[in-house]
Amino acid sequence: MVLIFHSFKGFSDLRQTFRKTLGRLLDFFRSESDFSEDSWKTLRRILEDFRKSFEVFCPKWYKGMMSSGV
C-alpha cells in the first residue's frame, strides 16, 4: 500500500503542497508578533489554499471528515 502511494504522482504533489503550506505558516508566525487585520487575512488565505489542495488530493477522506463535523 505504501509503495502505491509513493509511486502515485498525486501523493508527491500533495506532499509538496503540505510542505509549502507549512513553510508559509511558519514564516507567517515567525514574522507576526502582533496580529493585525492584514495578518488575519493572510492566515485565512493560507488556510483556504491548504483546504482547497487537500480537498483536491483527498476528496473521499475530506468529504468524510466534513460530514462528521470535524
Rosetta blueprint (number, residue, H / E / L):
1 M L
2 V H
3 L H
4 I H
5 F H
6 H H
7 S H
8 F L
9 K H
10 G H
11 F H
12 S H
13 D H
14 L H
15 R H
16 Q H
17 T H
18 F H
19 R H
20 K H
21 T H
22 L H
23 G H
24 R H
25 L H
26 L H
27 D H
28 F H
29 F H
30 R H
31 S H
32 E L
33 S L
34 D L
35 F L
36 S L
37 E H
38 D H
39 S H
40 W H
41 K H
42 T H
43 L H
44 R H
45 R H
46 I H
47 L H
48 E H
49 D H
50 F H
51 R H
52 K H
53 S H
54 F H
55 E H
56 V H
57 F H
58 C L
59 P H
60 K H
61 W H
62 Y H
63 K H
64 G H
65 M H
66 M H
67 S H
68 S L
69 G L
70 V L
